[in-house]
Amino acid sequence: MGSNGAGCLGLGDMSSTLEPKKVEALSGKGIVHLAYGSGPHVVASNKSGAVFTWGHNGYCQLGNGSTSQCYSPTQLEGALQNKFVTEVACGSHHSVCLTKDGDIYAWGQNNCGQIGTGTTTNQSTPRKVSSPFAGKKVTSISCGQTSTMVALESGEVYGWGYNGNGQLGLGNNINQLSPSRVASLQGCVIKVVCGYAHTLALSDEGELYGWGANSYGQLGTGNKANSCVPTRVAEDIGRVIDIAASHYNHISAAITQDSTVYMWGQCHGQSVVLPTPTSFVRLHDVFACFATPAVTPVPVVTEISSVPNIIDSLKLAFDDASTADVKFVVEGKEINVHKAILKIRCEHFRSMFQEHWEEGAQEAIEIHQFTYPVYRAFLAFLYTDEVNLSTEDAIGLLDLANAYCEVQLKKRCETLIKQGITVENVAMLYATAIKFSAEELEEFCFRFSLNHMTAMCQTEAFRRLDESIVKDFISKAAREGAFKS
């Protein structure tokens, strides 16, 4: 496991260990979110939304009302009692959490205003960061070493704390003791992440922005000049769907819609000043292989095996004509599969392959309702639990998932479609979501449309909407205050 000098391993003492050990105090708690401060201290939340802390506590970063170290996980209550925490984050000696209601609580060291209370007094217990978030819902939180950044449901970004490198994006280098809006940031931001002293933001259209320290090229601007205002970066790599950074280092990473992972910044002591494609498939791998120290933005769960596991074996079996006992023919192309696997994974096929169905005795089944890419992706999903399609084909797969009552696949399709949303296609996707009762996608399209109302209403897709959908959209937008003077 490693060093345990501050009790950060949560084993109940300060002994170090090289072998993995269970943290007994968390046994059965269902931990789902974990953050690690460089103090070191640890903050975790479980499936029930409760928060646990342990480790170094010299600056009140454990939030338990004292400055004493804690060697095993202890649940926080106080202001967090009866609150459901969905996300946690840590700086060097301060901690932040986000609740299901979209509220932020912070505690710990506050010498630079990183707690957002308007003072520089350390905060020994969780305290709600209120102004200027009254009536606004926070959706993304992140911590630099001594700063805090958040993104709101409206797409706005706020920051507070240390700003000596411009990491708050306010156009100056003045520390902020309370949340300040990044007013010059263009686009509707859905995620914000912090490095040691730099910040990255991702818009709902897949655009990437960076600001703050840049001595190692971590902003990806092609130079090493700091920037105290948001700068659009990586414009030539395509649509970005996720980003990562860690307050432990000066490295940045992003993954694009075509699943290419890019990295830049201080990589193995080298300065990489532009986003560089890698052979990785996960953002985690960038930090594991190139960051110093090799600390990932969020914990990694992995399993190592010397032989193929059942998941790998199923993936290899898909479209293997040598072992398949049935094939589907779509647009003249064959897809070889196994009846037993399809029956186990899908109620539709469980019914199809019964004796009284004609298809049950066939070795080749013709499919005419869906395209080859869509049907192949559907069958592959049953073997791999993975989906990788273009936005257009994902719409076709959503149609299939709806027809076959595949709830999990429907959710995957919604996620894929959201990653490909643009001003030009959002109206069409909104109508599609309504057609297939995809409520989460419908709400996402609606929020996207509100944030890009003027441009969206001028698109051909909006002009093609059914009159009833337009009326309902306008009524809903009016209730959200879209037309206030």
Sequence and secondary structure as in RCSB ss.txt:
>XXXX:A:sequence
MGSNGAGCLGLGDMSSTLEPKKVEALSGKGIVHLAYGSGPHVVASNKSGAVFTWGHNGYCQLGNGSTSQCYSPTQ
LEGALQNKFVTEVACGSHHSVCLTKDGDIYAWGQNNCGQIGTGTTTNQSTPRKVSSPFAGKKVTSISCGQTSTMV
ALESGEVYGWGYNGNGQLGLGNNINQLSPSRVASLQGCVIKVVCGYAHTLALSDEGELYGWGANSYGQLGTGNKA
NSCVPTRVAEDIGRVIDIAASHYNHISAAITQDSTVYMWGQCHGQSVVLPTPTSFVRLHDVFACFATPAVTPVPV
VTEISSVPNIIDSLKLAFDDASTADVKFVVEGKEINVHKAILKIRCEHFRSMFQEHWEEGAQEAIEIHQFTYPVY
RAFLAFLYTDEVNLSTEDAIGLLDLANAYCEVQLKKRCETLIKQGITVENVAMLYATAIKFSAEELEEFCFRFSL
NHMTAMCQTEAFRRLDESIVKDFISKAAREGAFKS
>XXXX:A:secstr
 B  TTSTT SSSS  BSS    GGGTTS EEEEEEETTTEEEEEETTS EEEEE  TTSTT SSS   EEEEEE
E GGGTT  EEEEEE SSEEEEEETTS EEEEE  TTSTT SSS S EEEEEEE TT TT  EEEEEE SSEEEE
EETTS EEEEE  TTSTT SSS   EEEEEE TT  S EEEEEE SSEEEEEETTS EEEEE  TTSTT SSS  
 EEEEEEE TTS  EEEEEE TTSSEEEEEETT  EEEEEEETTEEEEEEEE S SSHHHHHHHHSSS   SS  
     SS  HHHHHHHHTT TTT SEEEEETTEEEEE HHHHHHH HHHHHHTSTTSGGGG SEEEE SS HHHH
HHHHHHHHHS     HHHHHHHHHHHHHTT HHHHHHHHHHHHHT  TTTHHHHHHHHHHTT HHHHHHHHHHHH
HTHHHHTTSHHHHTS HHHHHHHHHHHHHTTTT  
